[in-house]
Amino acid sequence: MHKKNPPIKSSGTFDMLSETEIKELEVWAETAQISENALISKSEAAGAGMDLLATALGSKIAVHRAVGKPSLSGRGISPARSVRLPADMDEKLIERAEHDQIKPSEVIRRALDEYLSRAS
């Protein structure tokens, strides 16, 4: 027997779930039964997986929030630092990032890596 709907009684969005609702969803996802005769196949449509997740979570924004950014450190959460820059340095940073077609954070990571490599 296939369970069709997750056990959510909230407003229909998955952005603000209680701990109880999260646990109920975990149990539901782990115990959903699929018929022996079910045919499971990969969709040929581009983005079908994202569409499925968006339907389950309520929106593509909710999917991006749930998935998050990939870790830079392999497993776990990457440490984050916040720095304040003078306006002229920020302009140079943005220009460099646009020139190299990368994000400003990647310019900062590369520059810091080079600096720390030389300082060792």
CNS distance restraints for C-alpha pairs under 8 A (distance, minus, plus):
assign (resid   1 and name CA) (resid  33 and name CA) 5.73 0.50 0.50
assign (resid   1 and name CA) (resid  34 and name CA) 6.38 0.50 0.50
assign (resid   1 and name CA) (resid  35 and name CA) 6.09 0.50 0.50
assign (resid   2 and name CA) (resid  32 and name CA) 6.27 0.50 0.50
assign (resid   2 and name CA) (resid  33 and name CA) 5.07 0.50 0.50
assign (resid   2 and name CA) (resid  34 and name CA) 5.39 0.50 0.50
assign (resid   2 and name CA) (resid  35 and name CA) 6.78 0.50 0.50
assign (resid   3 and name CA) (resid  32 and name CA) 5.69 0.50 0.50
assign (resid   3 and name CA) (resid  33 and name CA) 6.77 0.50 0.50
assign (resid   6 and name CA) (resid  25 and name CA) 6.28 0.50 0.50
assign (resid   6 and name CA) (resid  28 and name CA) 6.47 0.50 0.50
assign (resid   6 and name CA) (resid  29 and name CA) 7.94 0.50 0.50
assign (resid   7 and name CA) (resid  21 and name CA) 7.43 0.50 0.50
assign (resid   7 and name CA) (resid  24 and name CA) 6.44 0.50 0.50
assign (resid   7 and name CA) (resid  25 and name CA) 6.45 0.50 0.50
assign (resid   7 and name CA) (resid  28 and name CA) 7.31 0.50 0.50
assign (resid   8 and name CA) (resid  12 and name CA) 7.52 0.50 0.50
assign (resid   8 and name CA) (resid  21 and name CA) 6.45 0.50 0.50
assign (resid   8 and name CA) (resid  25 and name CA) 7.74 0.50 0.50
assign (resid  10 and name CA) (resid  17 and name CA) 7.80 0.50 0.50
assign (resid  12 and name CA) (resid  58 and name CA) 7.49 0.50 0.50
assign (resid  13 and name CA) (resid  57 and name CA) 6.92 0.50 0.50
assign (resid  13 and name CA) (resid  58 and name CA) 5.40 0.50 0.50
assign (resid  14 and name CA) (resid  57 and name CA) 5.24 0.50 0.50
assign (resid  14 and name CA) (resid  58 and name CA) 6.02 0.50 0.50
assign (resid  14 and name CA) (resid  62 and name CA) 7.34 0.50 0.50
assign (resid  15 and name CA) (resid  57 and name CA) 7.58 0.50 0.50
assign (resid  15 and name CA) (resid  58 and name CA) 7.94 0.50 0.50
assign (resid  15 and name CA) (resid  62 and name CA) 6.31 0.50 0.50
assign (resid  17 and name CA) (resid  21 and name CA) 5.86 0.50 0.50
assign (resid  17 and name CA) (resid  22 and name CA) 6.29 0.50 0.50
assign (resid  18 and name CA) (resid  22 and name CA) 6.23 0.50 0.50
assign (resid  19 and name CA) (resid  23 and name CA) 6.21 0.50 0.50
assign (resid  20 and name CA) (resid  24 and name CA) 6.14 0.50 0.50
assign (resid  21 and name CA) (resid  25 and name CA) 6.11 0.50 0.50
assign (resid  22 and name CA) (resid  26 and name CA) 6.21 0.50 0.50
assign (resid  23 and name CA) (resid  27 and name CA) 6.28 0.50 0.50
assign (resid  24 and name CA) (resid  28 and name CA) 6.07 0.50 0.50
assign (resid  25 and name CA) (resid  29 and name CA) 5.96 0.50 0.50
assign (resid  26 and name CA) (resid  30 and name CA) 6.17 0.50 0.50
assign (resid  27 and name CA) (resid  31 and name CA) 6.04 0.50 0.50
assign (resid  28 and name CA) (resid  32 and name CA) 5.81 0.50 0.50
assign (resid  34 and name CA) (resid  38 and name CA) 6.58 0.50 0.50
assign (resid  43 and name CA) (resid  48 and name CA) 6.44 0.50 0.50
assign (resid  44 and name CA) (resid  48 and name CA) 7.87 0.50 0.50
assign (resid  47 and name CA) (resid  51 and name CA) 6.19 0.50 0.50
assign (resid  48 and name CA) (resid  52 and name CA) 6.15 0.50 0.50
assign (resid  49 and name CA) (resid  53 and name CA) 6.26 0.50 0.50
assign (resid  50 and name CA) (resid  54 and name CA) 5.95 0.50 0.50
assign (resid  50 and name CA) (resid  60 and name CA) 7.38 0.50 0.50
assign (resid  50 and name CA) (resid  63 and name CA) 7.91 0.50 0.50
assign (resid  51 and name CA) (resid  55 and name CA) 6.09 0.50 0.50
assign (resid  51 and name CA) (resid  60 and name CA) 7.73 0.50 0.50
assign (resid  52 and name CA) (resid  56 and name CA) 6.25 0.50 0.50
assign (resid  53 and name CA) (resid  57 and name CA) 5.98 0.50 0.50
assign (resid  53 and name CA) (resid  60 and name CA) 7.64 0.50 0.50
assign (resid  53 and name CA) (resid  63 and name CA) 6.45 0.50 0.50
assign (resid  54 and name CA) (resid  58 and name CA) 5.44 0.50 0.50
assign (resid  54 and name CA) (resid  59 and name CA) 4.52 0.50 0.50
assign (resid  54 and name CA) (resid  60 and name CA) 4.81 0.50 0.50
assign (resid  54 and name CA) (resid  61 and name CA) 7.95 0.50 0.50
assign (resid  54 and name CA) (resid  62 and name CA) 7.15 0.50 0.50
assign (resid  54 and name CA) (resid  63 and name CA) 5.98 0.50 0.50
assign (resid  55 and name CA) (resid  59 and name CA) 6.44 0.50 0.50
assign (resid  57 and name CA) (resid  62 and name CA) 5.99 0.50 0.50
assign (resid  57 and name CA) (resid  63 and name CA) 6.36 0.50 0.50
assign (resid  58 and name CA) (resid  62 and name CA) 6.55 0.50 0.50
assign (resid  59 and name CA) (resid  63 and name CA) 6.58 0.50 0.50
assign (resid  60 and name CA) (resid  64 and name CA) 6.34 0.50 0.50
assign (resid  61 and name CA) (resid  65 and name CA) 6.21 0.50 0.50
assign (resid  62 and name CA) (resid  66 and name CA) 6.06 0.50 0.50
assign (resid  63 and name CA) (resid  67 and name CA) 6.01 0.50 0.50
assign (resid  64 and name CA) (resid  68 and name CA) 5.66 0.50 0.50
assign (resid  71 and name CA) (resid  75 and name CA) 6.44 0.50 0.50
assign (resid  71 and name CA) (resid  76 and name CA) 6.46 0.50 0.50
assign (resid  71 and name CA) (resid  77 and name CA) 5.76 0.50 0.50
assign (resid  71 and name CA) (resid  78 and name CA) 5.41 0.50 0.50
assign (resid  72 and name CA) (resid  77 and name CA) 7.95 0.50 0.50
assign (resid  72 and name CA) (resid  78 and name CA) 5.65 0.50 0.50
assign (resid  73 and name CA) (resid  77 and name CA) 7.37 0.50 0.50
assign (resid  73 and name CA) (resid  78 and name CA) 5.63 0.50 0.50
assign (resid  85 and name CA) (resid  89 and name CA) 6.19 0.50 0.50
assign (resid  85 and name CA) (resid  90 and name CA) 5.93 0.50 0.50
assign (resid  86 and name CA) (resid  90 and name CA) 6.28 0.50 0.50
assign (resid  87 and name CA) (resid  91 and name CA) 6.24 0.50 0.50
assign (resid  88 and name CA) (resid  92 and name CA) 6.37 0.50 0.50
assign (resid  89 and name CA) (resid  93 and name CA) 6.10 0.50 0.50
assign (resid  90 and name CA) (resid  94 and name CA) 6.18 0.50 0.50
assign (resid  91 and name CA) (resid  95 and name CA) 6.14 0.50 0.50
assign (resid  92 and name CA) (resid  96 and name CA) 6.07 0.50 0.50
assign (resid  93 and name CA) (resid  97 and name CA) 6.14 0.50 0.50
assign (resid  93 and name CA) (resid 104 and name CA) 6.25 0.50 0.50
assign (resid  93 and name CA) (resid 107 and name CA) 7.29 0.50 0.50
assign (resid  94 and name CA) (resid  98 and name CA) 6.10 0.50 0.50
assign (resid  94 and name CA) (resid 104 and name CA) 6.08 0.50 0.50
assign (resid  95 and name CA) (resid  99 and name CA) 6.06 0.50 0.50
assign (resid  96 and name CA) (resid 100 and name CA) 6.08 0.50 0.50
assign (resid  96 and name CA) (resid 104 and name CA) 7.84 0.50 0.50
assign (resid  96 and name CA) (resid 107 and name CA) 7.48 0.50 0.50
assign (resid  97 and name CA) (resid 101 and name CA) 5.68 0.50 0.50
assign (resid  97 and name CA) (resid 102 and name CA) 5.06 0.50 0.50
assign (resid  97 and name CA) (resid 103 and name CA) 5.56 0.50 0.50
assign (resid  97 and name CA) (resid 104 and name CA) 5.20 0.50 0.50
assign (resid  97 and name CA) (resid 106 and name CA) 7.93 0.50 0.50
assign (resid  97 and name CA) (resid 107 and name CA) 6.28 0.50 0.50
assign (resid  98 and name CA) (resid 102 and name CA) 6.45 0.50 0.50
assign (resid  98 and name CA) (resid 103 and name CA) 7.61 0.50 0.50
assign (resid 102 and name CA) (resid 106 and name CA) 6.43 0.50 0.50
assign (resid 102 and name CA) (resid 107 and name CA) 7.25 0.50 0.50
assign (resid 103 and name CA) (resid 107 and name CA) 6.75 0.50 0.50
assign (resid 104 and name CA) (resid 108 and name CA) 6.35 0.50 0.50
assign (resid 105 and name CA) (resid 109 and name CA) 6.18 0.50 0.50
assign (resid 106 and name CA) (resid 110 and name CA) 6.10 0.50 0.50
assign (resid 107 and name CA) (resid 111 and name CA) 6.10 0.50 0.50
assign (resid 108 and name CA) (resid 112 and name CA) 6.01 0.50 0.50
assign (resid 109 and name CA) (resid 113 and name CA) 6.00 0.50 0.50
assign (resid 110 and name CA) (resid 114 and name CA) 6.17 0.50 0.50
assign (resid 111 and name CA) (resid 115 and name CA) 6.13 0.50 0.50
assign (resid 112 and name CA) (resid 116 and name CA) 6.00 0.50 0.50
assign (resid 113 and name CA) (resid 117 and name CA) 6.02 0.50 0.50
assign (resid 114 and name CA) (resid 118 and name CA) 6.31 0.50 0.50
assign (resid 115 and name CA) (resid 119 and name CA) 6.15 0.50 0.50
assign (resid 116 and name CA) (resid 120 and name CA) 6.28 0.50 0.50
